[in-house]
Amino acid sequence: MLCSSNLYSHSERLLEDHLINVSKLVEIFISEKPEKLKENYTQLCKILGLLHDIGKATEFFQRYLLTTDEKEKNSLKNLPETKHSFFSALCGYYVIKELNLPDEFLPLLAFVVIRRHHGDLIDISDEVIVEEKDCENLYKQLESIDNKKFSILVDKLCEAGLPLRLEKDLIKKWIGNFPQELRYFKKYIRNLNNNIERFMTLNFIYSLLLDADKSDAVGLGLSEFAERVNIPAEIVDRYKKVFLFQESPINKLREKAYKEVLQQSLDINHKIYSLNLPTGLGKTLISLAFALKLREKLGGKHRIIYALPFLSIIDQNASIFESIIKENGLPPYTNILLKHHHLSEIFYKKDDNEFEHNEAKILVEGWNSEIIVTTFVQVFHSMISNKNRSLRKFHRFANSIIILDEVQAIPVKYWLLLREILSVLSKKFNSYILLVTATEPLIFNQEDVKQLIEKDYYFKNLNRIKLIPLLDKDLTLTELYEYFNLMDGRTYLFVFNTISAARDFYIMIKKQTNLPATYLSTHLIPKERLKRIKEIKEKKYKVVVSTQLVEAGVDIDFDVVVRDIAPFDSIMQSAGRCNRNSLKETEKGETYIVSLRDERNRLYSSYIYDPTLLDITRKILKDYKEIKENELINLIEEYYIKVSERKTQSVSKEIIEAVSKLRYDTEDEKISVATFQLIEQSYFEVDVFIELDEEAKNIWQQYLELKRVKDFFERKKKFDLIKANFYQYVISVPVNVKNKPPIVEGIGYVGHETINDYYDLDTGYITKESTIIW
């Protein structure tokens, strides 16, 4: 048994233990991946694990790590000699080069992955620039390494699988040759063509190392990752039998669609599927049941990643999945079902073991679960990013089933980009993609997608609503109010394009009628929004006035829906809230499309939507006085064809070029991978905490207390513990809003005693501006 090197990676962790454990974790992670990836990259990844922190062997780093003098630690922290990643990356480069692997790019990939494993990825062109001072620093670091300790360390690494023994003389030779080595790659990088597979491979290897490194650093053992949970494919069937649904025409259609999808014979060579069903026909249950059936066919190990565009519907769908799991006698532990978004509670439980915060954070953010319910932002920014934190999850896409629910929410300008990325994931990483929507956009060529149902049958057999365009004249809010008789006993949902329009119309209704009415917008704190959505589902209101946040996936139902003009797919989503459950079989729901203008005669729609999409929509609707529900499928198909013809994919093409060139981030104005933003803000925002009730007061006091904690990591840990509750009281306002609250401890703060100056209990944040779109 070899004695220890007495070199440390962390204050109480031997360097050899950390390196060997990371290598073992990488091996566990990659063992779940497709055979081709295992064959090509297992040895490479194990070596990266063994070498990624070998630069910590320098005397400079050891002194920085182990000193108890805070002043000395701070002075050493940012010295170039203390940095370890470049030295480690150099060793990784040469060891991989010595293997003579068929892909000549892999030594450079190894260098980049190790060099950036503590930071974010940058333009690969900048990675091959090595200055004289860099080499001088490497020589200095090498000279400082204790020969005996290093020899013991290397012996242990070789015993663990390092194929080349590192000697200081050899490393010295490598340093001397390195600038010349990288000159070759400058030409190689210039000649990179439009092939995004290299980008995906780099992300994959980077992701594996990051996940293993972070997991070991918090003390998670190998056993936490080695065991997987079997989920029977029939759990949705069993759930449906327990909750017998009332027999009705709409439920018969739901059952027919469910059986049609589940009775499909599966060909695992098909990788991209579509479930294109009208709203209200049970897409959530069907998609989960299909994914579980496909997972069983594939051997029961593919993770299911269920993604939605909006936070407002994540809790709703995750709650359904949890009910299904519980009803089948499975414990709803986090290793079976995980909900993850930027406001998620940091909590992880497995086999009655509740993990400590640091461990839970790593397990949650690393998607260590069989079913992950998350957002489009999390999914697509884990595919297309330069950020360490985002890319850490990338390897989870290999051997996964990705369900993109409400896929029409993806901006048109990114269709080409996401088609390319998802296609490579399906072909090279064995990912299966299920697109779920009532309004299927033309992201993929139709021959590449397998339809799970005969969609025409379902659209043509529905007769729940009629769509009535009222677009001959632009209306004011007053004219809109006067047009509809709200006292006719029916329930109404009004969907507006701007917050100011929704708020003004709601105030008008409250003044003019005694009808039970409520209002929804992002002006309200999230806690209040969720409460009101729950009350709407319980039928407490005759009139609901809202912005677009009710459009996709929110399960609410009205007799009449009135929608300000929007792109046609958004109109159809709003129409999906009308007579959704076909409760009035003899009476159709009515969805009206109106064109509203403000006091300056500007259309509210012009503040929000692309003029091309609005123009296409108006041209489609202009010849109709009334549209039956079974006619809508032809119109949405016509709409998407025209969108494809008229909307450019230039943004996608620019990012695809950056992806192909491995231009992750740049300091100049070139388009880079970091340019990608699924949700773009047209203005800068500031978060504002609204101290609305006693719970908010307590949370705010906890926030002030943790701000006094000096240690950054301890402060962050304490905030993570209250984050989910804290953000229930936070809204975002533009930085230039006229009624801006004071900034306290880095966030806007509306205290309980000043609440009336900034926040209305009925309509939310009080603004002074006339037209507010946020």
C-alpha positions in Angstrom: 0.0 0.0 0.0 1.5 3.3 -1.1 1.8 6.0 1.6 0.0 9.3 0.9 1.5 12.1 -1.1 0.5 14.7 1.6 -0.7 16.9 -1.2 -4.2 18.3 -0.9 -6.9 19.3 -3.3 -9.2 20.7 -0.6 -8.3 21.6 3.0 -9.1 18.1 4.3 -9.0 16.1 1.1 -5.9 14.4 -0.3 -5.2 15.3 -3.9 -4.8 11.7 -5.1 -8.2 10.8 -3.4 -10.0 13.6 -5.2 -8.4 12.9 -8.6 -9.1 9.2 -8.4 -12.7 9.6 -7.2 -13.5 12.1 -9.9 -12.1 9.7 -12.5 -14.4 6.9 -11.0 -17.4 9.2 -11.0 -16.8 10.2 -14.6 -16.6 6.4 -15.4 -20.0 5.9 -13.7 -21.6 8.8 -15.5 -20.3 7.7 -19.0 -21.3 4.1 -18.3 -25.0 5.2 -18.7 -24.3 6.6 -22.2 -24.7 5.2 -25.7 -22.2 2.5 -26.7 -20.5 4.6 -29.2 -19.8 7.5 -26.8 -18.5 5.0 -24.2 -16.2 3.4 -26.7 -14.9 6.7 -28.0 -14.5 8.7 -24.7 -14.3 6.5 -21.6 -10.5 6.4 -21.5 -10.3 10.1 -22.4 -12.7 11.1 -19.6 -11.0 8.9 -17.0 -7.7 10.6 -17.8 -9.2 14.0 -17.5 -10.5 13.1 -14.1 -7.1 11.9 -13.0 -5.3 15.0 -14.2 -7.8 17.9 -14.0 -6.4 19.2 -10.7 -2.8 17.9 -10.9 -1.6 21.6 -10.9 -2.6 21.8 -7.3 0.6 19.8 -6.5 2.6 23.1 -6.7 4.0 24.5 -3.6 2.2 27.8 -4.4 -1.2 26.2 -4.3 -0.5 24.0 -1.3 0.7 27.0 0.7 -2.5 29.0 -0.3 -4.7 26.1 0.5 -3.3 25.1 3.9 -2.3 28.5 5.4 -4.5 29.6 8.3 -3.3 33.2 8.0 -6.2 35.0 6.2 -4.0 37.9 5.1 -1.5 35.5 3.5 -4.3 33.5 1.9 -5.8 36.6 0.3 -2.4 37.7 -1.0 -1.7 34.3 -2.5 -5.2 33.8 -3.9 -4.9 35.7 -7.2 -1.2 35.2 -7.9 -0.6 33.5 -11.3 1.6 31.0 -9.6 -1.3 29.8 -7.4 -3.6 29.1 -10.4 -3.6 25.4 -11.2 -5.9 24.9 -14.2 -3.3 25.8 -17.0 -0.7 23.5 -15.6 -3.2 20.7 -15.3 -4.5 21.4 -18.8 -1.0 21.2 -20.3 -0.5 17.7 -18.7 -3.9 16.6 -20.0 -3.1 17.8 -23.5 0.1 15.8 -23.8 -1.1 12.6 -22.1 -4.1 12.5 -24.5 -1.8 13.3 -27.5 0.5 10.4 -26.5 -2.5 8.0 -27.0 -2.5 8.7 -30.7 -6.3 8.7 -30.8 -7.9 8.9 -34.3 -9.5 12.3 -33.7 -6.7 14.8 -33.8 -8.8 17.4 -32.0 -9.1 15.5 -28.7 -5.8 16.8 -27.2 -7.0 20.4 -27.6 -10.4 19.4 -26.3 -8.7 17.9 -23.2 -6.7 21.1 -22.7 -9.8 23.4 -23.0 -12.0 21.2 -20.7 -9.4 21.1 -17.9 -8.3 24.7 -18.3 -11.9 26.0 -18.0 -13.4 23.5 -15.5 -13.4 26.3 -12.8 -14.8 28.9 -15.1 -16.8 29.5 -18.3 -15.8 28.5 -21.9 -14.4 31.2 -24.2 -13.6 31.5 -27.9 -11.4 28.6 -28.7 -9.2 30.9 -30.8 -8.2 32.6 -27.6 -7.3 29.3 -26.0 -4.4 28.7 -28.4 -2.7 32.0 -27.5 0.1 31.3 -25.1 2.4 34.1 -24.1 6.0 34.0 -22.9 4.9 34.9 -19.3 2.5 31.9 -19.3 5.4 29.5 -20.0 7.6 31.3 -17.4 4.8 30.8 -14.8 4.5 27.1 -15.8 8.3 26.6 -15.3 8.1 28.3 -11.9 5.2 26.1 -10.8 6.9 23.0 -12.0 10.1 23.9 -10.1 8.1 24.4 -6.9 6.7 20.9 -6.8 8.1 18.6 -4.2 9.8 15.7 -6.1 9.0 12.9 -3.5 5.4 14.0 -3.0 4.8 14.3 -6.7 6.3 10.8 -7.3 3.9 9.2 -4.8 1.0 11.1 -6.4 1.9 9.9 -9.9 2.4 6.3 -8.7 -1.2 6.4 -7.3 -2.6 7.9 -10.5 -0.8 5.3 -12.7 -2.2 2.6 -10.4 -5.7 4.1 -11.0 -5.3 4.0 -14.8 -3.1 6.9 -15.9 -1.4 5.5 -19.1 1.7 7.7 -19.0 4.0 8.3 -16.0 4.5 12.0 -15.5 8.1 13.1 -14.7 9.2 16.7 -14.0 11.8 16.6 -16.8 9.1 15.4 -19.3 6.7 18.2 -18.2 9.5 20.7 -18.6 10.0 19.5 -22.2 6.3 19.8 -22.8 6.2 23.4 -21.6 9.0 24.3 -24.0 7.2 22.7 -26.9 3.7 24.0 -26.1 3.6 27.3 -28.0 4.7 25.5 -31.1 2.1 22.7 -30.5 -0.7 25.3 -30.4 0.4 27.0 -33.6 -0.8 24.0 -35.5 -4.2 24.3 -33.9 -4.6 28.0 -34.9 -4.8 26.8 -38.6 -7.1 23.9 -37.5 -9.5 26.3 -35.8 -9.6 28.7 -38.8 -10.7 25.8 -40.9 -13.5 24.6 -38.7 -16.6 24.1 -40.9 -20.3 24.1 -40.2 -20.3 21.0 -38.2 -21.8 21.3 -34.7 -20.9 17.8 -33.6 -17.5 19.1 -32.3 -19.3 21.6 -30.1 -21.6 19.0 -28.8 -18.7 16.6 -28.0 -16.8 19.3 -26.2 -19.9 20.2 -24.1 -20.4 16.5 -23.3 -16.8 15.9 -22.1 -16.8 19.3 -20.2 -20.1 18.4 -18.6 -18.9 15.0 -17.4 -15.8 16.4 -15.8 -17.7 19.3 -14.2 -20.4 17.0 -12.7 -17.9 14.5 -11.3 -15.6 17.3 -9.9 -18.4 19.2 -8.2 -20.1 16.0 -6.9 -16.8 14.7 -5.3 -16.0 18.2 -3.9 -19.1 18.2 -1.7 -18.4 14.6 -0.5 -21.0 12.7 -2.5 -19.9 9.0 -2.7 -19.9 6.8 -5.7 -22.9 4.8 -4.4 -25.2 7.9 -4.7 -24.8 7.7 -8.5 -24.4 4.0 -9.2 -28.0 3.0 -8.3 -31.0 3.8 -10.6 -34.7 3.3 -9.9 -37.0 1.2 -12.0 -40.4 2.9 -12.8 -43.0 0.6 -14.2 -44.3 1.7 -17.7 -47.9 1.1 -16.6 -48.1 3.7 -13.8 -50.2 6.1 -15.8 -52.6 3.3 -16.8 -53.1 2.4 -13.1 -53.6 6.0 -12.1 -56.3 6.4 -14.8 -58.1 3.3 -13.5 -58.2 4.7 -9.9 -59.5 8.1 -11.1 -62.3 7.0 -13.3 -63.3 10.0 -15.4 -66.9 10.8 -16.1 -68.1 9.6 -19.5 -68.7 12.5 -21.9 -67.8 13.2 -25.6 -64.7 15.1 -24.6 -63.5 12.3 -22.3 -64.2 9.7 -25.0 -61.8 11.7 -27.3 -59.2 11.9 -24.5 -59.4 8.1 -24.0 -59.2 7.4 -27.8 -56.1 9.6 -28.1 -54.5 7.9 -25.1 -55.1 4.5 -26.5 -54.0 5.4 -30.0 -50.6 6.7 -28.7 -50.0 3.8 -26.3 -51.0 1.1 -28.7 -48.4 2.3 -31.2 -45.7 -0.3 -32.0 -42.4 1.4 -31.2 -39.5 1.5 -33.6 -36.5 2.7 -31.6 -34.9 4.0 -34.8 -37.4 6.8 -34.8 -36.0 9.5 -32.6 -38.3 12.5 -33.0 -42.0 12.3 -32.3 -44.9 14.7 -32.2 -48.1 14.7 -30.1 -50.2 17.3 -31.8 -53.6 17.4 -30.0 -56.1 20.1 -29.4 -56.0 21.8 -26.0 -57.8 19.9 -23.2 -57.3 16.4 -24.6 -54.9 15.2 -22.0 -51.5 15.8 -23.5 -49.7 15.7 -20.1 -50.8 12.2 -19.2 -50.4 10.9 -22.7 -46.8 12.3 -23.1 -45.7 10.8 -19.7 -47.3 7.4 -20.5 -45.6 7.3 -23.9 -42.2 8.3 -22.5 -42.4 5.6 -19.9 -43.4 3.0 -22.5 -40.5 4.1 -24.7 -38.1 4.1 -21.7 -39.1 0.5 -21.0 -38.5 -0.5 -24.6 -35.0 1.1 -24.4 -34.1 -0.9 -21.3 -35.5 1.3 -18.5 -32.6 3.6 -18.0 -33.3 6.7 -20.2 -34.0 9.7 -18.0 -37.2 11.6 -18.9 -36.7 15.3 -19.1 -40.1 17.1 -19.2 -39.7 20.7 -20.2 -42.3 23.6 -20.2 -42.0 27.2 -21.2 -43.4 28.8 -18.1 -42.9 28.6 -14.3 -46.6 29.0 -13.8 -47.4 25.5 -15.2 -44.4 23.6 -13.8 -45.9 23.2 -10.4 -49.2 22.1 -12.0 -47.7 19.3 -14.1 -45.1 18.2 -11.4 -48.0 17.8 -9.0 -49.8 15.5 -11.5 -46.7 13.4 -11.9 -46.3 13.2 -8.1 -49.9 12.0 -7.7 -49.3 9.3 -10.4 -46.1 8.1 -8.6 -47.8 8.1 -5.1 -50.9 6.3 -6.4 -48.6 3.5 -7.7 -47.1 3.0 -4.2 -43.7 4.6 -5.2 -42.3 7.1 -2.8 -42.1 10.6 -4.4 -38.4 10.9 -3.6 -36.3 13.4 -5.5 -34.2 10.6 -7.1 -37.5 9.6 -8.8 -39.1 12.9 -9.6 -37.2 16.2 -9.5 -38.6 19.7 -10.2 -35.9 22.1 -11.2 -35.9 25.8 -12.2 -34.0 28.9 -11.0 -36.4 29.4 -8.0 -36.5 25.7 -7.0 -36.2 24.7 -3.4 -32.8 23.1 -2.7 -34.1 19.8 -1.3 -33.1 16.2 -2.2 -34.4 13.1 -0.5 -33.6 9.5 -1.4 -34.6 6.3 0.6 -35.6 8.4 3.6 -32.2 10.1 3.6 -32.5 13.9 3.4 -29.2 15.3 2.0 -27.3 18.3 3.5 -27.7 21.5 1.6 -24.4 21.4 -0.3 -25.0 17.8 -1.5 -28.6 18.5 -2.3 -27.7 21.5 -4.4 -25.3 19.4 -6.5 -27.8 16.6 -6.9 -30.7 18.9 -7.9 -28.7 21.1 -10.3 -27.2 18.0 -11.8 -30.6 16.4 -12.6 -29.9 13.3 -10.6 -33.4 11.8 -11.0 -35.4 9.5 -13.3 -38.0 12.2 -14.2 -37.0 15.8 -14.3 -39.6 18.5 -14.7 -38.0 21.8 -15.7 -38.2 24.9 -18.0 -37.3 25.5 -21.6 -34.7 28.0 -20.3 -33.0 25.3 -18.3 -33.0 22.8 -21.1 -31.9 25.0 -24.0 -29.4 26.9 -22.0 -27.9 23.6 -20.9 -27.5 22.8 -24.6 -26.4 26.2 -25.9 -24.2 28.1 -23.5 -20.7 28.9 -22.4 -21.6 28.9 -18.7 -20.1 26.3 -16.4 -23.2 26.0 -14.3 -25.5 25.5 -17.2 -23.3 23.1 -19.2 -22.8 20.8 -16.2 -26.1 19.1 -17.0 -25.4 18.6 -20.7 -24.4 14.9 -20.4 -27.8 14.1 -19.0 -29.2 14.6 -22.5 -27.4 11.5 -23.7 -29.7 8.5 -23.4 -32.7 10.7 -22.4 -36.3 11.2 -23.5 -36.9 15.0 -23.9 -40.5 16.1 -23.8 -41.0 19.7 -25.0 -44.5 20.6 -23.9 -46.1 23.7 -25.5 -43.2 23.7 -28.0 -44.9 26.5 -30.0 -43.5 28.9 -27.3 -40.0 28.6 -28.9 -39.3 31.9 -30.7 -39.4 31.5 -34.5 -35.9 32.9 -34.9 -34.5 29.9 -33.1 -36.3 27.2 -35.1 -33.3 26.4 -37.3 -30.8 26.5 -34.4 -32.8 24.2 -32.2 -33.5 21.8 -35.1 -29.8 21.4 -35.7 -29.0 20.9 -32.0 -31.8 18.5 -31.3 -31.0 16.5 -34.5 -27.4 15.9 -33.4 -28.6 15.0 -29.9 -31.0 12.4 -31.4 -28.4 11.0 -33.8 -25.2 11.0 -31.8 -26.3 11.1 -28.2 -29.3 8.7 -28.5 -31.8 11.3 -27.3 -35.5 10.9 -28.1 -37.5 14.1 -28.6 -41.3 14.4 -28.1 -42.8 17.7 -29.3 -46.1 18.3 -27.5 -48.5 21.1 -28.7 -51.9 22.0 -29.9 -50.3 24.3 -32.5 -47.3 22.5 -34.0 -44.7 24.8 -35.5 -42.6 23.8 -38.4 -39.3 23.4 -36.5 -38.6 20.0 -38.2 -39.2 18.8 -41.7 -42.3 16.6 -41.6 -40.4 13.5 -42.9 -38.1 13.7 -39.8 -41.0 13.5 -37.3 -43.2 10.5 -36.4 -46.8 11.6 -35.6 -48.1 9.7 -32.7 -51.8 10.2 -33.6 -54.0 11.0 -36.5 -54.3 14.6 -35.5 -56.9 15.6 -38.1 -59.5 13.3 -36.6 -59.3 15.0 -33.2 -59.3 18.6 -34.5 -62.2 17.8 -36.9 -64.3 16.1 -34.3 -64.3 19.0 -31.9 -67.0 21.5 -31.8 -66.5 23.3 -28.5 -66.0 26.8 -29.7 -66.3 29.3 -32.5 -63.7 31.9 -33.2 -65.1 35.4 -34.0 -62.7 38.0 -35.5 -63.8 41.6 -34.8 -61.0 43.3 -36.6 -62.9 45.8 -38.9 -62.3 48.5 -36.4 -59.6 49.2 -33.7 -61.4 49.6 -30.3 -60.6 51.6 -27.2 -60.9 49.9 -23.8 -64.2 51.7 -23.2 -65.6 50.5 -26.6 -64.5 47.0 -25.7 -66.4 47.2 -22.4 -69.5 48.5 -24.1 -69.5 45.8 -26.7 -69.9 42.9 -24.3 -72.8 42.3 -21.9 -71.0 41.0 -18.9 -74.2 40.5 -17.0 -75.5 37.7 -19.3 -74.6 35.0 -16.8 -71.6 33.6 -18.7 -68.0 33.5 -17.5 -65.5 35.8 -19.3 -61.7 35.8 -19.8 -60.1 38.9 -21.3 -56.5 38.5 -22.4 -54.6 41.7 -23.1 -51.1 42.3 -24.6 -49.9 44.9 -22.0 -50.2 45.1 -18.3 -51.5 48.7 -18.5 -54.4 47.7 -20.8 -55.3 44.7 -18.5 -55.1 46.9 -15.4 -57.2 49.8 -16.8 -59.9 47.4 -18.1 -60.0 45.6 -14.8 -60.5 48.9 -12.9 -63.3 49.8 -15.4 -65.1 46.5 -14.7 -64.7 47.0 -10.9 -66.2 50.5 -11.1 -69.1 49.6 -13.5 -70.2 46.2 -12.1 -70.5 44.2 -8.9 -69.5 41.0 -10.7 -66.9 38.8 -8.9 -63.8 39.6 -11.0 -60.1 39.1 -10.6 -56.9 40.2 -12.4 -53.7 38.5 -13.3 -50.3 40.0 -14.4 -46.7 39.9 -13.4 -47.3 43.1 -11.4 -48.7 40.7 -8.7 -46.2 38.8 -6.5 -46.0 35.1 -7.5 -47.7 34.0 -4.3 -50.8 36.0 -5.1 -50.8 35.0 -8.8 -50.9 31.3 -7.8 -53.6 31.9 -5.2 -55.8 33.6 -7.9 -55.2 30.9 -10.5 -56.3 28.3 -7.9 -59.5 30.4 -7.2 -60.2 30.7 -10.9 -60.0 26.9 -11.2 -62.5 26.8 -8.3 -64.9 29.0 -10.4 -64.9 31.9 -7.9 -65.0 34.5 -10.6 -67.4 35.5 -13.4 -64.8 37.8 -15.1 -61.0 37.3 -15.3 -58.8 40.0 -16.8 -55.2 38.8 -17.6 -52.1 39.3 -19.6 -50.8 36.4 -21.8 -49.6 34.5 -18.7 -52.8 32.3 -18.9 -52.2 31.2 -22.4 -50.2 28.0 -22.4 -51.0 25.0 -20.2 -52.9 26.7 -17.4 -55.9 24.5 -16.9 -58.8 27.1 -16.6 -62.1 27.2 -18.5 -64.5 30.0 -19.6 -67.7 30.4 -21.6 -66.3 33.5 -23.5 -62.6 34.4 -24.2 -61.8 37.8 -25.6 -58.2 38.1 -27.0 -56.4 41.3 -28.2 -54.9 40.5 -31.6 -51.7 38.4 -31.4 -49.9 35.9 -33.6 -52.2 33.1 -34.6 -50.7 30.4 -32.4 -51.1 32.7 -29.3 -54.8 33.2 -30.3 -55.3 29.5 -30.5 -53.7 29.0 -27.0 -56.1 31.6 -25.6 -59.0 29.9 -27.4 -57.9 26.7 -25.5 -59.2 28.3 -22.3 -62.7 28.5 -23.8 -65.2 25.7 -23.2 -62.1 23.6 -22.7 -63.9 20.7 -21.0 -67.0 20.9 -23.3 -69.1 21.3 -20.2 -71.9 23.1 -22.2 -72.3 20.5 -24.9 -75.4 22.3 -26.5 -73.8 25.7 -26.4 -70.5 26.6 -28.0 -67.9 28.7 -26.3 -67.0 32.0 -28.0 -63.6 33.4 -28.6 -63.5 36.9 -29.9 -60.4 38.5 -31.5 -60.3 42.3 -31.2 -57.8 45.0 -32.1 -57.2 47.4 -29.2 -55.6 50.8 -29.3 -54.4 53.1 -26.6 -55.1 56.8 -26.0 -52.3 57.6 -28.5 -54.0 55.5 -31.1 -51.2 53.0 -31.1 -52.2 49.3 -31.1 -51.3 47.5 -27.9 -50.2 44.5 -30.0 -47.4 46.7 -31.6 -45.7 47.0 -28.2 -45.2 43.3 -27.9 -45.3 41.3 -31.2 -43.4 41.0 -34.4 -45.2 43.0 -37.1 -44.7 40.2 -39.6 -46.5 37.6 -37.4 -49.3 40.1 -36.8 -49.7 40.8 -40.5 -49.8 37.1 -41.4 -52.5 36.6 -38.7 -54.7 39.5 -39.9 -54.5 38.2 -43.5 -55.6 34.7 -42.4 -58.5 36.1 -40.4 -59.7 38.9 -42.7 -62.1 36.8 -44.7 -63.9 35.2 -41.8 -66.8 36.3 -39.7 -66.8 33.1 -37.7 -64.5 30.1 -37.6 -65.5 26.7 -36.4 -63.1 24.8 -34.1 -62.7 22.0 -36.6 -61.5 24.6 -39.2 -58.6 25.8 -37.0 -56.2 23.1 -37.8 -56.0 24.1 -41.5 -55.6 27.8 -40.5 -52.7 27.1 -38.1 -50.9 25.0 -40.7 -51.4 27.9 -43.2 -50.1 30.3 -40.6 -46.9 28.3 -40.0 -46.2 27.8 -43.7 -46.4 31.6 -44.2 -44.2 32.2 -41.1 -41.6 29.8 -42.6 -41.7 31.7 -45.9 -41.5 35.2 -44.5 -39.4 35.0 -41.3 -35.7 34.8 -41.7 -33.5 32.4 -39.7 -30.5 34.8 -39.8 -30.2 34.8 -35.9 -30.1 31.0 -35.9 -27.5 30.9 -38.7 -25.2 33.4 -36.9 -25.3 31.3 -33.7 -24.8 28.1 -35.6 -21.7 29.6 -37.1 -20.4 30.5 -33.6 -21.2 27.0 -32.5 -19.3 25.5 -35.4 -16.3 27.7 -34.8 -16.4 27.0 -31.0 -16.7 30.7 -30.4 -18.2 30.3 -26.9 -17.7 33.9 -25.8 -15.8 36.9 -27.2 -14.8 40.3 -26.0 -15.5 41.9 -29.3 -18.9 42.4 -31.0 -18.9 39.0 -32.8 -21.9 36.8 -32.4 -20.9 34.0 -29.9 -22.6 31.0 -28.3 -23.1 33.3 -25.2 -25.3 35.5 -27.4 -28.1 32.9 -27.3 -31.0 34.0 -25.0 -34.2 32.0 -25.3 -36.1 34.8 -23.5 -34.8 38.2 -24.4 -35.5 41.3 -22.3 -36.0 44.5 -24.2 -35.1 46.5 -21.1 -33.1 46.1 -17.9 -34.9 45.1 -14.8 -34.5 45.4 -11.0 -36.0 42.9 -8.6 -38.3 44.3 -5.9 -39.2 42.5 -2.7 -42.8 43.3 -1.6 -43.2 43.0 2.2 -46.9 42.1 1.9 -47.7 40.0 5.0 -46.2 38.6 8.2 -44.5 35.8 6.3 -42.8 38.3 4.0 -41.6 40.3 7.1 -40.0 37.1 8.5 -38.3 36.3 5.3 -37.0 39.8 4.8 -35.5 39.7 8.3 -33.8 36.4 7.5 -32.5 38.0 4.3 -31.0 41.0 6.2 -29.4 38.6 8.7 -27.7 36.4 6.0 -26.4 39.6 4.3 -24.3 40.1 7.5 -22.5 36.7 7.0 -19.0 37.5 5.7 -18.2 34.2 4.1 -19.6 34.2 0.5 -20.3 30.5 0.3 -22.0 30.4 3.7 -24.1 33.4 2.8 -25.1 31.8 -0.5 -26.0 28.6 1.3 -28.2 30.4 3.7 -29.9 32.3 0.9 -30.5 29.0 -1.0 -32.5 27.8 2.1 -35.0 30.7 1.8 -34.8 31.4 -1.9 -38.0 29.6 -3.0 -40.0 31.5 -0.3 -38.2 34.7 -0.8 -39.0 34.9 -4.5 -42.7 34.4 -3.9 -42.7 38.1 -2.9 -40.4 39.4 -5.6 -41.5 41.1 -8.9 -39.2 42.6 -11.5 -39.6 46.2 -12.7 -37.8 48.1 -15.4 -34.8 50.1 -14.0 -36.3 53.3 -15.5 -39.7 52.9 -13.9 -40.8 56.3 -12.4 -42.1 54.9 -9.1 -38.9 53.1 -8.2 -38.5 51.8 -4.6 -35.3 52.2 -2.5 -32.5 49.6 -3.0 -31.7 47.8 0.2 -29.0 45.2 0.4 -28.9 44.8 -3.4 -32.6 44.6 -4.1 -35.6 46.9 -4.4 -37.5 46.9 -1.1 -41.1 47.9 -0.4 -41.6 47.7 3.3 -44.9 47.1 5.0 -45.2 50.7 6.1 -44.7 52.0 2.6 -46.8 49.4 0.8 -49.5 51.8 -0.2 -47.0 54.0 -2.1 -45.8 51.1 -4.3 -48.2 48.2 -4.3 -52.0 47.9 -4.8 -53.5 44.7 -3.2 -55.8 44.3 -6.2 -53.6 45.2 -9.2 -50.1 44.9 -7.9 -47.2 47.2 -8.5 -48.2 50.9 -8.8 -46.6 52.6 -11.9 -46.8 56.2 -13.1 -46.4 55.3 -16.8 -49.4 55.2 -19.1 -48.4 52.2 -21.2 -46.6 49.4 -19.3 -45.7 46.2 -21.2 -43.7 44.3 -18.6 
